[in-house]
Amino acid sequence: MEAVAPRCTVCKGNDEWRLQMRDCGHTVCAACGLSLLKQSVKLGKARVKCPKRKCTARIHPNDVDALLDEHNRVLLHHITAEDLIWLREENMKNVMTYALGGASRIRRCPNCHEMYGQRPGCNYVRCADSRCQTKFCWTCGKEQTSWQHFGNNEMCRVGWDDIWQGTWLFRCLLTTNPCCLICISPIVWLLFFVSVPL
């Protein structure tokens, strides 16, 4: 006797492509799975619960990827290619926001809009994108070109991590061998007099 594939947990259908979820073993069809993902994206959720009523398992990220696979032609019977791309991108934004601690702990680069999670003691942020490298204030989110912003603004203050990062030259001088310092002292003094006004 031939084994019958399990029915969809939501609509109880078995006449189309279905996905058996790896964490709980329940099955969902393409239409119900996409509908579930659309609802979670609209609610801003990163972790999607299994649609079975009493199941507490979350849908594994690989199962979500399978439901958003643009190369699976069966999915295109239920959603347009553009909507599938939009759904995948919005789901990824929700996952990143969740991973970085939630929307209240995230800032975006004012230039390239890359996401950054909060790091205590670091308010003077430089974008990690090598093409962007924009410097901005974590507190107000505005682009800043110098440290003067933190002295002129009552709300925005530098953190201990910012001070530690800013003193790299002095830390280097303190930890360098004295003989090497004597040899490179003319260059060090020149750099010191040039960097202090900046």
ABEGO torsion letter per residue (X at the ends): XBBBBBBBAAAGBAABBBBBBAAAGBBBBAAAAAAAAAAAAAAGBABBBBABAABABBBBAAAAAAAABAABAAAAAABBAAAAAAAAAAAAAAAAAAAAGEAAABBBBAAAGBBBBBBBGBABBBBABAAAGBBBBAAAGBBBABAAAAAABAABBBBAAAAAAAAAAAAAAAABBAAAAAAAAAAAAAAAAAAAAX
